[in-house]
Amino acid sequence: MGNKSSQPYEQSDLYKVRHSAAHVMAQAVTELFPDGAAKIAIGPPIEDGFYYDFELPRQLTPEDFEAIEQRMREIINEDHQFNKQVVSAQEAKAEFKGQPYKLELVEGLEAGAVDENGEPLDEAPEISFYTHDSFTDLCRGPHVASTGQINPDAFKLMSIAGAYWRGDENNPQLQRVYGTAWESAEQLEDYLWRLEEAKKRDHRKLGKELGLFYFSDDVGPGLPLFTPKGEIMRHIMEDYVRETQTRYGYQHVWTGHLVKEQLYAKSGHLENYIESMFPALEDDNVNYRLKPMNCPSHMTLYKEMGKHSYRELPMRFGEFATLYRYEKTGELTGLTRVRALTQDDCHIFCTPDQIEQEFTLALQLIREVLGRYHFDDYRVDLSLRGDEGKFVDDPEKWSRAEAALRSALDKNGVEYQEAYGEAAFYGPKADIIARDVLGREWQLSTIQVDFIQPERLGLSYVGEDNQEHTPVVIHRAVTGSTERFMGVMIEHFAGAFPVWLAPVQAVLIPIADRHVEYAQNVATLLKDNGLRVEVDDSNDRMGGKIRSAQTQKVPYMLVMGDKEAEAGQVALRLRSGEDLGAISVDDFIRRAQDDIAAGS
C-alpha cells in the first residue's frame, strides 16, 4: 500500500509532449482562421491530455478536426525547434496586439497580480515566449526540444466544449478543444480503449439495465430510488462492513436525521460548511438542519453517556446514517455525487497515546474491506492544512495532529504524498485513493485526526492522574458512502459482481412447464442454504432465458429438464457462457458457498 516515489507529472517527458502538442494544435487552428480571426487564450496540459481555448468566427466541426490533425502531423514532421525568449511587458504587448486574452495575461504578469491561470502572485514573474515555426505563445514551458519529438501516431483531438474565459460566466464563452497525446501509438490505443470501456461500464447506464436504481424528476435531483435488487446490494454491502467493524471492536449507534443548528455553530461546521447544508427548518424559534455529517452528533452522544474514564478508551462509534448535502445541481453525477448519502461513518474517542494503535487498527480494517472488493492498488494522500482556506486557527493542535498522523503512517510503513490545503477544517487526514480495473482513481477511505472539535464540544475523560482531559477523536470511513461506493463497484466489476455481492446469485431455468415444480423445489433448497435465487418460469424459450440471465450478469444459470429432474441435478452454466454440464444440487451448493467464501 502506498505511493512509490516518482517524478511529478509536471516534470515528466509526457507533460512536455502534451504541452508542446497544445501549441502545435493552436498553430493549426490559427492557420485555419488566418489574419488574426482566431483569438487564443490558454492551452495547458491536463491529466491524460491537453486543451486550448479559442474565440473563433464559427463553431468547429468534426471535419475541422480532420484538417487540424493533418496539419499538426505536418508541423510535427517538419521538426521545428521550440525556442524560449524572455521579454519585457512592452515587447509582449507588441507581439500580441490584436489578441485580447494574451494582452490581459501580460497585464496581469506585469502587475505581478495574477499568473496566466488567474492565480495570485506575490511578485511580477519572468515573461517569456515559446516559438516554433510561425507560432509564438506566451508561455513558461516546459516543452520538448522540437516538434519532431511528438509522436505523430500518438495524439488525437477528442472533443469541443464551451468554457468561459477564466471560468467566469460574465466573461466571453470560448471553444475549448480537448486532445490527448502519448509517447506511443500503443499507449494511445490503450487510452482510447479505456475510454470506450468506461462508457460501457458507466454505472448510470448499467444501474438501469441491471434494475438497481433510478432517479426521478418527481423526487428530485441527487436523490436515488433503489429497487429491491438495489436494496439487497446496499444491505449486503452495509452488513459486511458492519460485521467487520463489530469484529474490530466498534459499537454501532443511531443519531437520527435532524440536529439543532446551534450544535454546528459550536463544532465549527456552520461557519465552515454552511454552503453544503440544506436551508434551516424552524420550529418554535429554533433552527434545525438536516444532518450533513455525524461527528457532532457522535460527540454529543459520548458526552451524554456520562463521565468517562481512560479505562473506557478507546471507544469506537459506528453509524450507517443518511446524510444530506446541498450539492449544486450541475455537480450531481449518478450515485457518485448525490444529495442523500448513507455514510459508513465512525468516530474513535481515544487518548493521545492511543492514536498510533487506533490508526493501525483502522488501516487493517480498511485493507481487509478493500481486499474483499478486489481493490489491491491504492495510495495514500496526507492532506494537510494550507496557508489559506477555512482551517481552525490553532497552530499547536494542528502541529500535534499532523505529527501524530505522520508518525502513524511511518510506523505502518505506509508511503504517502503530502497534499497541502486539502485537510478538513478541523484536522489533517489520510485519504486512501484506490485504482479500479481501468486505472481510474477513486478517493474511498479516510482517516482523520481531530484535536479541535472535542474541546469545542466539551468532551472529557478522567485520566490515570485523576484529572480531566480532552480526548482525541479519529474520524474514519471505509467505503465512504454506500451510494458512491456502489457506483464505483458497478463500474469496477462492469456489473458482473462477485458471487457474494450479486443481488441474484443464480437463475433457475426450467426447460418446459412440467419442470417448473422441480425448479421451485430446488430454489427452496438453495434459499434454505443462504443463496439468493430466482426461477424464470416465463414463456421464453430456454435460449432466451439464458441470454436474459447473462444480460443481467447473474453468476450461475441452472438449467433443468427431464434428465436433471430425474437425477436430482442441475445443468450449470456460467455468465461467461461456459457450460459445465450436469452436477448434483448438493455439489452446486458447495461450489457456490466456496465461491462466496473465497470472495470470487
Long-range contacts (C-beta under 8 A, 24 or more apart in sequence): 1-367, 1-378, 1-379, 1-380, 1-414, 1-415, 2-379, 2-380, 2-413, 2-414, 2-415, 2-416, 3-379, 3-380, 3-415, 3-416, 3-417, 4-415, 5-415, 9-47, 11-142, 13-144, 13-183, 14-181, 14-182, 14-183, 15-45, 15-142, 16-142, 16-143, 16-144, 17-144, 17-149, 17-150, 17-151, 17-181, 17-182, 17-183, 18-45, 18-46, 18-49, 18-50, 18-180, 18-181, 19-44, 19-45, 19-50, 19-141, 19-142, 19-143, 20-82, 20-132, 20-143, 20-144, 20-147, 20-149, 20-150, 21-50, 21-72, 21-150, 21-155, 21-179, 21-181, 22-50, 22-51, 22-52, 22-179, 23-82, 23-130, 23-132, 23-135, 23-137, 23-139, 23-143, 24-72, 24-75, 24-76, 24-132, 24-135, 24-147, 24-150, 25-50, 25-52, 25-68, 25-72, 25-157, 25-177, 25-179, 26-52, 26-54, 26-135, 26-137, 27-71, 27-75, 27-132, 27-133, 27-134, 27-135, 28-67, 28-68, 28-69, 28-71, 28-72, 28-75, 29-54, 29-56, 29-68, 29-177, 30-135, 31-71, 32-64, 32-67, 32-68, 32-71, 33-57, 36-98, 36-99, 39-99, 39-100, 39-101, 40-99, 40-101, 40-102, 40-137, 41-101, 41-102, 41-165, 41-174, 42-101, 42-105, 42-116, 42-117, 43-137, 44-117, 48-180, 48-191, 49-158, 49-178, 49-179, 49-180, 49-181, 50-178, 50-179, 50-180, 50-181, 51-176, 51-177, 51-178, 51-179, 52-176, 52-177, 53-101, 53-163, 53-165, 53-174, 53-175, 53-176, 53-177, 54-174, 54-175, 54-176, 54-177, 55-101, 55-172, 55-174, 55-175, 56-175, 59-160, 59-175, 60-160, 60-175, 60-177, 65-157, 68-157, 69-155, 69-156, 69-157, 72-152, 72-155, 73-152, 75-132, 75-133, 75-147, 76-147, 76-148, 76-150, 76-152, 77-148, 77-152, 78-133, 78-147, 78-148, 79-146, 79-147, 79-148, 80-132, 80-133, 80-146, 80-147, 80-148, 81-132, 81-145, 81-146, 82-130, 82-131, 82-132, 82-143, 82-144, 82-145, 82-146, 82-147, 83-130, 83-131, 83-132, 84-128, 84-129, 84-130, 84-141, 85-128, 85-129, 85-130, 85-131, 86-126, 86-127, 86-128, 87-127, 87-128, 87-129, 88-127, 89-127, 92-127, 92-129, 92-138, 95-129, 95-136, 96-138, 101-165, 102-138, 105-138, 106-138, 116-140, 117-166, 118-166, 118-167, 150-181, 151-181, 151-182, 151-183, 151-184, 151-185, 153-185, 153-188, 154-181, 154-182, 154-183, 154-184, 154-185, 154-187, 154-188, 155-179, 155-180, 155-181, 155-182, 155-188, 156-180, 156-188, 156-192, 194-438, 194-439, 197-438, 198-438, 198-440, 198-491, 200-494, 201-438, 201-490, 201-491, 201-494, 201-495, 202-334, 202-491, 203-334, 203-335, 203-336, 203-486, 203-487, 203-488, 203-490, 203-491, 204-334, 204-335, 206-490, 206-491, 206-494, 206-495, 207-334, 207-335, 207-487, 207-490, 209-495, 209-551, 210-490, 210-495, 210-552, 210-553, 211-552, 212-486, 212-490, 212-503, 213-335, 213-486, 220-339, 221-329, 221-332, 221-339, 222-327, 222-329, 222-332, 222-337, 222-338, 222-339, 222-340, 223-338, 223-339, 223-340, 224-335, 224-338, 224-340, 224-483, 229-503, 229-504, 230-486, 230-503, 232-503, 232-532, 233-486, 233-497, 233-501, 233-503, 234-342, 234-482, 234-486, 236-500, 236-501, 236-503, 237-479, 237-482, 237-485, 237-486, 237-489, 237-501, 238-320, 238-342, 238-344, 238-482, 240-369, 240-372, 241-344, 241-369, 241-478, 241-479, 242-318, 242-320, 244-365, 244-368, 244-369, 245-316, 245-318, 245-344, 245-346, 245-365, 245-478, 248-316, 248-361, 248-364, 248-365, 249-316, 249-361, 250-316, 250-317, 250-318, 250-346, 251-315, 251-316, 251-317, 251-318, 252-317, 252-318, 252-319, 252-320, 253-298, 253-301, 253-317, 253-318, 253-319, 254-319, 254-321, 255-291, 255-294, 255-297, 255-298, 255-300, 255-301, 255-319, 255-321, 256-291, 256-297, 257-290, 257-291, 257-321, 257-322, 257-324, 258-288, 258-289, 258-290, 258-291, 259-288, 259-289, 259-291, 259-296, 259-297, 260-286, 260-287, 260-288, 260-289, 261-286, 261-287, 261-288, 261-289, 262-287, 263-296, 263-297, 263-300, 264-289, 264-296, 266-296, 266-456, 266-457, 267-295, 267-296, 267-299, 267-453, 267-456, 267-457, 268-392, 268-425, 268-426, 268-452, 268-453, 268-456, 269-293, 269-296, 271-390, 272-390, 272-425, 273-425, 275-326, 276-325, 276-326, 276-327, 277-325, 277-326, 278-324, 278-325, 278-326, 290-324, 291-321, 291-323, 291-324, 292-323, 292-324, 292-325, 293-323, 293-345, 294-319, 294-321, 294-323, 294-343, 294-345, 294-347, 295-345, 295-347, 295-450, 295-453, 295-473, 295-475, 296-453, 296-457, 298-345, 298-347, 299-347, 299-453, 299-454, 299-457, 299-459, 299-473, 300-457, 302-349, 302-459, 302-471, 303-457, 303-458, 303-459, 307-460, 307-461, 307-462, 308-349, 308-460, 308-461, 308-462, 308-471, 309-461, 309-462, 310-351, 310-461, 310-462, 310-463, 310-464, 310-469, 312-461, 313-349, 313-350, 313-351, 313-354, 313-461, 313-471, 314-348, 314-349, 314-350, 314-351, 314-354, 314-358, 315-348, 315-349, 315-350, 316-346, 316-347, 316-348, 316-349, 317-346, 317-347, 317-348, 317-349, 318-344, 318-345, 318-346, 319-343, 319-345, 319-346, 320-344, 320-345, 320-482, 321-345, 323-481, 334-487, 335-483, 335-484, 335-486, 335-487, 335-490, 336-483, 336-484, 336-487, 336-488, 337-484, 338-481, 338-483, 338-484, 340-483, 341-481, 341-482, 341-483, 341-484, 342-481, 342-482, 342-483, 343-477, 343-480, 343-481, 343-482, 344-477, 344-478, 344-479, 344-480, 344-481, 344-482, 345-475, 345-476, 345-477, 346-475, 346-476, 346-477, 347-473, 347-474, 347-475, 347-476, 348-473, 348-474, 348-476, 349-454, 349-459, 349-461, 349-471, 349-472, 349-473, 350-471, 350-472, 350-473, 350-474, 351-461, 351-463, 351-469, 351-471, 351-472, 352-400, 352-404, 352-472, 354-472, 355-404, 355-405, 355-407, 355-408, 355-449, 355-472, 355-474, 356-404, 356-407, 356-408, 356-411, 358-474, 359-405, 359-408, 359-409, 359-412, 359-430, 359-447, 359-449, 359-474, 360-408, 360-411, 360-412, 362-447, 362-474, 362-476, 363-412, 363-414, 363-447, 365-478, 366-432, 366-445, 366-447, 366-478, 369-478, 369-479, 370-432, 370-434, 370-444, 370-445, 370-478, 372-599, 373-489, 373-492, 374-492, 374-493, 374-498, 374-599, 375-434, 375-435, 375-436, 375-444, 375-492, 377-434, 377-435, 378-432, 378-433, 378-434, 378-435, 378-444, 379-415, 379-416, 379-417, 379-432, 379-433, 380-409, 380-414, 380-415, 380-416, 380-417, 380-430, 380-431, 380-432, 380-433, 381-416, 381-417, 381-418, 381-419, 381-422, 381-430, 381-431, 381-433, 381-443, 382-406, 382-409, 382-416, 382-417, 382-418, 382-419, 382-428, 382-429, 382-430, 383-419, 383-422, 383-423, 383-424, 383-428, 383-429, 383-430, 383-431, 384-418, 384-419, 384-420, 384-421, 384-422, 384-423, 384-428, 385-420, 385-421, 385-423, 385-428, 386-420, 386-421, 386-422, 386-423, 387-420, 387-421, 388-421, 389-421, 389-425, 390-425, 391-423, 391-425, 392-425, 392-426, 392-452, 394-451, 394-452, 397-427, 397-451, 397-452, 398-427, 398-428, 398-451, 400-451, 401-427, 401-428, 401-449, 401-450, 401-451, 402-428, 404-449, 404-472, 405-429, 405-430, 405-447, 405-449, 424-448, 424-450, 424-475, 426-450, 426-452, 426-453, 427-451, 427-452, 427-475, 429-475, 436-488, 436-491, 436-492, 437-492, 438-491, 442-488, 443-480, 444-478, 444-479, 444-480, 444-485, 444-488, 445-476, 445-477, 445-478, 445-479, 445-480, 446-475, 446-476, 446-477, 446-480, 447-474, 447-475, 447-476, 448-474, 448-475, 448-476, 449-474, 450-474, 450-475, 494-553, 495-553, 496-553, 496-555, 496-575, 497-553, 497-555, 498-595, 498-599, 498-600, 499-555, 499-556, 499-592, 499-595, 499-596, 499-600, 500-595, 500-596, 500-599, 502-532, 502-553, 502-554, 502-555, 503-532, 504-532, 504-533, 504-534, 504-552, 504-554, 505-531, 505-532, 505-533, 505-554, 505-555, 505-556, 505-592, 506-531, 506-532, 506-533, 506-534, 506-554, 506-555, 506-556, 506-557, 506-558, 506-592, 507-533, 507-534, 507-535, 507-536, 507-545, 507-549, 507-552, 507-554, 507-556, 507-557, 507-558, 508-533, 508-534, 508-535, 508-536, 508-558, 508-560, 508-570, 509-536, 509-542, 509-545, 509-546, 509-549, 509-557, 509-558, 509-559, 509-560, 510-535, 510-536, 510-537, 510-560, 510-561, 511-542, 511-559, 511-560, 511-561, 512-561, 513-537, 515-560, 515-561, 515-562, 515-564, 515-565, 518-560, 518-564, 518-565, 519-558, 519-560, 522-558, 522-560, 522-570, 522-585, 525-585, 525-589, 526-585, 526-588, 526-589, 526-592, 529-589, 529-593, 530-593, 531-589, 531-592, 546-573, 549-575, 550-575, 550-577, 555-595, 556-588, 556-592, 558-588
